[in-house]
Amino acid sequence: MSSSSSPSPCLILTHGLLDNNSAKTCHGILRGSDRFRAVGVIDYRFVGRDAGEVMDGRPAGVPVVATVAEYMARTDVERPTHCLVGVALAGGKLPEAFREQLLSAIDHGLHLVNGLHTFLADDPEFAGRAQARGVSITDVRRPKPRTELRFWTGDIFRVTAPIVAVLGTDCALGKRTTARWLMEGCRQQGLRAEMIYTGQTGWMQGSPYGFIFDSTVNDFISGELEGAILHCFQEARPDLIFIEGQSALRNPTGPAGSEFILSGNARGVILQHAPGRPHYEGTDIALAPIESELALISLYGARVLAIALNEEDLDEAAAQAAQAELHARTGLPVVRPLREGVDALVAAVRQWAGV
């Protein structure tokens, strides 16, 4: 399954969650992937609609059907080769309700690709059915053997390309999407840009450089990050490197972000923020004021170049007001990527990096 060949047509299973942040893996594939190409989404709640329209109001030409069997019985659609688990859930456990459709996918000869912490290949029913049908199961989050893990060496400081981390004030804000769009935006302007993926969806989108942050033994996270950046720099010789951030520096359910600055030597930061979100996801703990987040990032030795606005729970008037207020409070460019694109973010990065 190489990202260098044409993307494999796939079904994506969201099973009632297509319009939810939990379906961010599906959303990522719908917004662009070099490894997989969505031809249908399996979700009983949104049957008959276009998956892109459900996601963000923009049709993507991808139909939503109720079941795998229903899709495979149609004659007016493209035949998939894979079925992807399209959700990323707290705790990473496979919901029992997903089993029926995944088993159906196997029975229809589709390879399974799963980004949850539950490994389908370790489940006797999935494994036995897949073996009998001659299809594969790829558990993206399966850790590498410890003998293959890399410890941090300090070689990161030999990388001369500017490194920008897309961090957030919380998890599930769109950091990966912004990082990928920044990479694509820089390429459109003639720059050699690459993205370091750090989550399962980044791998599914076909990024050649990266690792799975939350399935890596903690002692080796810094080294795996360094190794991915070194590999990228040595092979691609990019003008700019973007790192997809994970979670947030202050998120109590899984703080992360310092590694990208300290171990990955990211000295520039694009900060993703959702002004309509009052608490860290899944908690009743109030989000810290954005000014304190900017100060904390500065203490780590990096500089926030711009703010990318996540517009969840904001109507158009509220989004515009939040954008203006954040700019007034911080003096930074505040950009709405889903509505305005990322050209202004690219400009901020280029000015900082001198490229």
C-alpha positions as CSV (number, residue, x, y, z in Angstrom):
1,M,0.0,0.0,0.0
2,S,2.3,2.8,-1.3
3,S,1.4,6.4,-1.2
4,S,3.6,6.9,-4.3
5,S,1.1,5.0,-6.5
6,S,-2.4,6.2,-7.3
7,P,-4.6,6.4,-4.2
8,S,-6.6,3.3,-3.4
9,P,-10.4,3.7,-3.6
10,C,-12.0,3.2,-0.2
11,L,-15.1,3.2,1.9
12,I,-14.9,5.1,5.2
13,L,-17.0,3.9,8.2
14,T,-18.2,6.6,10.5
15,H,-21.4,4.9,11.7
16,G,-23.4,7.9,12.9
17,L,-20.5,10.3,13.7
18,L,-19.8,11.9,10.3
19,D,-20.8,15.4,11.5
20,N,-18.8,15.0,14.7
21,N,-15.1,15.9,15.6
22,S,-14.7,12.2,16.3
23,A,-14.8,11.6,12.5
24,K,-11.7,13.6,11.9
25,T,-10.0,10.7,10.3
26,C,-12.8,10.5,7.7
27,H,-12.7,14.3,7.4
28,G,-9.0,14.2,6.7
29,I,-9.3,11.7,3.9
30,L,-12.2,13.6,2.3
31,R,-10.1,16.8,2.3
32,G,-7.2,15.1,0.5
33,S,-5.1,12.0,0.6
34,D,-2.3,10.6,-1.5
35,R,-2.8,7.1,-0.1
36,F,-6.6,6.6,-0.2
37,R,-9.5,8.2,-2.2
38,A,-12.9,8.1,-0.6
39,V,-15.6,6.7,-2.9
40,G,-18.3,6.3,-0.2
41,V,-19.0,6.8,3.5
42,I,-20.9,4.3,5.6
43,D,-23.1,6.2,8.0
44,Y,-26.8,5.4,8.8
45,R,-27.6,8.9,10.0
46,F,-26.8,10.7,6.7
47,V,-28.0,8.3,4.0
48,G,-28.5,9.9,0.6
49,R,-26.4,13.0,1.4
50,D,-23.0,14.1,0.1
51,A,-20.3,13.4,2.7
52,G,-18.5,16.7,2.1
53,E,-21.7,18.6,2.5
54,V,-22.3,16.9,5.9
55,M,-18.7,17.6,7.0
56,D,-18.5,21.3,6.2
57,G,-21.2,22.3,3.7
58,R,-19.1,21.7,0.6
59,P,-20.0,18.8,-1.6
60,A,-17.2,16.3,-2.2
61,G,-18.9,14.0,-4.7
62,V,-18.8,11.2,-2.1
63,P,-22.2,9.5,-1.3
64,V,-23.3,8.4,2.1
65,V,-24.9,5.0,2.3
66,A,-26.2,3.0,5.3
67,T,-24.2,-0.2,5.0
68,V,-21.2,-1.7,3.2
69,A,-23.5,-4.3,1.6
70,E,-25.8,-1.6,0.2
71,Y,-22.9,0.2,-1.4
72,M,-21.4,-2.9,-2.9
73,A,-24.8,-3.9,-4.4
74,R,-25.0,-0.6,-6.3
75,T,-23.9,-0.6,-10.0
76,D,-23.5,3.2,-10.3
77,V,-20.5,3.6,-8.0
78,E,-16.8,2.9,-8.1
79,R,-15.6,-0.3,-6.5
80,P,-13.4,0.2,-3.4
81,T,-10.5,-1.9,-2.4
82,H,-10.3,-0.9,1.2
83,C,-12.5,0.0,4.1
84,L,-11.2,2.6,6.7
85,V,-12.3,3.1,10.2
86,G,-13.0,6.8,9.9
87,V,-13.2,7.8,13.6
88,A,-10.7,8.7,16.3
89,L,-12.3,8.2,19.7
90,A,-11.3,9.0,23.3
91,G,-9.4,5.9,24.5
92,G,-9.2,4.5,21.0
93,K,-11.5,1.6,21.6
94,L,-13.5,0.0,18.8
95,P,-17.2,0.6,19.4
96,E,-19.1,-2.7,19.3
97,A,-21.6,-1.2,16.8
98,F,-18.8,-1.0,14.2
99,R,-18.1,-4.7,14.1
100,E,-21.0,-5.7,11.8
101,Q,-20.0,-3.3,9.1
102,L,-16.3,-4.2,9.3
103,L,-17.0,-7.9,9.1
104,S,-19.2,-7.1,6.1
105,A,-16.4,-5.2,4.5
106,I,-14.1,-8.3,4.9
107,D,-16.8,-10.5,3.4
108,H,-16.9,-8.2,0.4
109,G,-13.2,-8.6,-0.1
110,L,-12.1,-5.2,1.2
111,H,-8.8,-4.7,3.1
112,L,-9.3,-3.1,6.5
113,V,-7.3,0.0,7.7
114,N,-7.8,0.9,11.3
115,G,-6.3,3.8,13.3
116,L,-7.8,3.0,16.7
117,H,-5.8,1.7,19.6
118,T,-7.9,-1.5,19.4
119,F,-6.0,-3.7,17.0
120,L,-8.4,-5.6,14.7
121,A,-5.7,-8.1,13.6
122,D,-5.5,-9.3,17.2
123,D,-9.3,-10.0,17.3
124,P,-9.8,-13.7,16.4
125,E,-13.1,-13.0,14.6
126,F,-11.6,-10.3,12.4
127,A,-8.3,-12.1,11.8
128,G,-10.0,-15.5,11.0
129,R,-12.5,-13.9,8.6
130,A,-9.7,-11.9,6.9
131,Q,-7.5,-14.9,6.5
132,A,-10.3,-16.9,5.0
133,R,-11.2,-14.1,2.6
134,G,-7.6,-13.4,1.7
135,V,-7.6,-9.7,2.7
136,S,-5.3,-7.7,4.9
137,I,-5.8,-5.8,8.2
138,T,-3.6,-2.8,8.8
139,D,-3.6,-1.5,12.4
140,V,-1.9,1.9,11.8
141,R,-1.3,2.5,15.5
142,R,0.5,-0.8,16.1
143,P,3.8,0.2,17.7
144,K,7.2,-0.6,16.1
145,P,9.3,-3.1,18.0
146,R,11.4,-1.3,20.6
147,T,14.6,-2.5,18.8
148,E,13.6,-0.3,15.9
149,L,12.9,2.8,18.0
150,R,15.3,5.7,17.9
151,F,16.6,7.8,20.8
152,W,17.2,11.5,20.5
153,T,20.7,12.4,19.5
154,G,20.8,16.2,18.9
155,D,21.3,15.7,15.2
156,I,18.2,17.8,14.7
157,F,20.4,20.9,15.0
158,R,22.0,19.9,11.7
159,V,18.7,20.6,9.9
160,T,18.9,24.0,8.2
161,A,15.4,24.2,6.9
162,P,13.1,26.3,9.1
163,I,10.7,24.1,11.1
164,V,7.1,25.3,12.0
165,A,4.9,23.3,14.3
166,V,1.1,23.7,14.0
167,L,0.1,23.5,17.7
168,G,-3.3,24.0,19.3
169,T,-4.9,25.2,22.5
170,D,-6.8,21.8,22.6
171,C,-7.1,18.6,20.8
172,A,-9.3,17.9,17.8
173,L,-9.1,21.5,16.4
174,G,-7.8,20.8,12.8
175,K,-4.1,21.0,13.3
176,R,-3.3,18.3,10.8
177,T,-5.6,19.9,8.2
178,T,-3.9,23.3,8.6
179,A,-0.4,21.7,8.5
180,R,-1.3,19.9,5.2
181,W,-2.8,23.0,3.7
182,L,0.2,25.0,4.7
183,M,2.4,22.5,2.9
184,E,0.2,22.6,-0.2
185,G,0.0,26.4,-0.1
186,C,3.8,26.7,0.0
187,R,4.2,24.2,-2.9
188,Q,1.7,26.3,-4.9
189,Q,4.1,29.2,-4.4
190,G,7.1,27.3,-5.7
191,L,8.6,26.3,-2.4
192,R,9.7,22.7,-1.5
193,A,7.6,22.0,1.6
194,E,7.0,18.9,3.6
195,M,4.8,17.8,6.5
196,I,5.8,15.5,9.4
197,Y,2.7,13.5,10.3
198,T,2.3,12.5,14.0
199,G,-1.0,10.7,13.9
200,Q,-2.8,7.9,12.2
201,T,-4.7,10.1,9.8
202,G,-1.5,11.7,8.5
203,W,-0.3,8.3,7.6
204,M,-3.6,7.5,5.9
205,Q,-3.3,10.7,3.9
206,G,0.0,9.4,2.5
207,S,2.6,11.6,4.1
208,P,6.0,9.9,3.7
209,Y,7.6,11.3,6.8
210,G,6.5,10.9,10.3
211,F,5.5,8.6,13.1
212,I,2.5,7.8,15.4
213,F,3.0,10.0,18.5
214,D,0.5,8.4,20.8
215,S,1.6,4.8,20.2
216,T,5.3,5.4,20.7
217,V,6.9,4.6,24.1
218,N,7.5,7.9,25.8
219,D,11.3,7.5,26.0
220,F,11.5,7.4,22.2
221,I,9.0,10.1,21.2
222,S,11.8,12.7,20.9
223,G,14.0,10.4,19.0
224,E,11.3,9.2,16.6
225,L,10.4,12.9,15.9
226,E,14.0,13.8,15.3
227,G,14.5,10.8,13.0
228,A,11.4,11.7,10.9
229,I,12.6,15.3,10.5
230,L,16.1,14.2,9.6
231,H,14.8,11.6,7.1
232,C,12.6,14.3,5.5
233,F,15.5,16.9,5.4
234,Q,18.0,14.5,4.0
235,E,15.7,13.0,1.3
236,A,13.5,15.8,0.2
237,R,15.8,18.9,0.9
238,P,12.7,21.0,1.7
239,D,12.7,24.8,2.1
240,L,10.2,24.5,4.9
241,I,9.1,21.7,7.2
242,F,5.8,21.7,9.0
243,I,5.0,19.4,12.0
244,E,1.5,18.3,12.7
245,G,0.9,19.0,16.4
246,Q,-0.9,16.7,18.9
247,S,-3.3,17.6,21.7
248,A,-2.1,20.8,23.5
249,L,0.5,21.9,26.0
250,R,-2.1,22.3,28.8
251,N,-4.6,19.6,27.8
252,P,-4.9,17.5,31.1
253,T,-6.1,14.4,29.2
254,G,-2.8,14.2,27.3
255,P,-0.5,17.2,27.3
256,A,1.7,17.4,24.3
257,G,3.5,20.1,22.3
258,S,6.8,20.7,24.1
259,E,8.4,17.8,22.1
260,F,7.9,19.6,18.8
261,I,9.6,22.7,20.1
262,L,12.3,21.3,22.2
263,S,13.1,18.0,20.4
264,G,12.0,18.9,16.9
265,N,13.6,22.4,17.1
266,A,10.4,24.1,15.8
267,R,11.1,27.8,16.3
268,G,7.9,28.9,14.5
269,V,4.4,28.1,15.6
270,I,1.0,28.4,14.0
271,L,-1.5,28.2,16.8
272,Q,-4.9,26.7,16.2
273,H,-7.7,27.9,18.5
274,A,-11.4,27.5,18.9
275,P,-12.9,30.6,20.7
276,G,-16.3,28.9,20.9
277,R,-14.9,26.0,23.0
278,P,-15.0,26.8,26.7
279,H,-13.4,23.7,28.1
280,Y,-10.7,21.2,27.2
281,E,-12.4,18.5,25.2
282,G,-13.9,15.8,27.5
283,T,-13.4,17.8,30.7
284,D,-15.0,20.6,32.7
285,I,-11.7,22.4,32.9
286,A,-11.7,25.9,31.3
287,L,-9.4,26.6,28.5
288,A,-6.5,28.9,29.4
289,P,-6.6,32.4,28.0
290,I,-4.8,32.5,24.6
291,E,-2.4,35.2,25.9
292,S,-1.1,32.7,28.4
293,E,-0.7,30.1,25.7
294,L,1.4,32.5,23.6
295,A,3.5,33.3,26.6
296,L,4.1,29.6,27.4
297,I,5.1,28.9,23.8
298,S,7.5,31.8,24.0
299,L,9.0,30.5,27.2
300,Y,9.7,27.2,25.4
301,G,11.7,29.3,22.9
302,A,9.4,29.4,19.9
303,R,7.4,32.2,18.3
304,V,3.7,32.2,17.4
305,L,3.5,33.5,13.8
306,A,-0.3,33.5,13.4
307,I,-3.5,32.1,14.8
308,A,-5.7,29.6,12.8
309,L,-9.3,29.9,13.8
310,N,-11.5,26.8,14.4
311,E,-15.1,28.0,14.0
312,E,-17.0,25.3,15.8
313,D,-20.1,26.5,17.5
314,L,-19.8,30.0,15.9
315,D,-22.1,31.4,13.3
316,E,-20.7,33.8,10.6
317,A,-21.1,36.9,12.7
318,A,-19.5,35.3,15.8
319,A,-16.6,34.0,13.8
320,Q,-15.9,37.4,12.3
321,A,-16.1,39.0,15.7
322,A,-13.8,36.4,17.3
323,Q,-11.3,36.9,14.4
324,A,-11.2,40.7,15.0
325,E,-11.1,40.4,18.7
326,L,-8.2,37.9,18.7
327,H,-6.2,40.1,16.3
328,A,-6.8,43.1,18.5
329,R,-5.8,41.2,21.6
330,T,-2.7,39.5,20.2
331,G,-1.5,41.7,17.3
332,L,-1.1,38.5,15.2
333,P,-2.7,37.5,11.9
334,V,-5.9,35.5,12.6
335,V,-7.0,33.4,9.7
336,R,-10.1,31.2,9.1
337,P,-8.6,28.3,7.0
338,L,-12.0,26.7,6.1
339,R,-13.4,30.0,4.8
340,E,-10.3,32.0,3.8
341,G,-7.7,29.4,2.9
342,V,-4.2,29.6,4.2
343,D,-2.5,32.2,2.0
344,A,-2.2,34.6,4.9
345,L,-0.7,31.9,7.1
346,V,1.8,31.1,4.3
347,A,2.7,34.7,4.1
348,A,3.4,34.9,7.8
349,V,5.5,31.8,7.7
350,R,7.5,33.0,4.7
351,Q,8.1,36.4,6.2
352,W,9.4,34.7,9.4
353,A,11.5,32.1,7.6
354,G,12.9,34.5,5.0
355,V,12.0,32.2,2.1
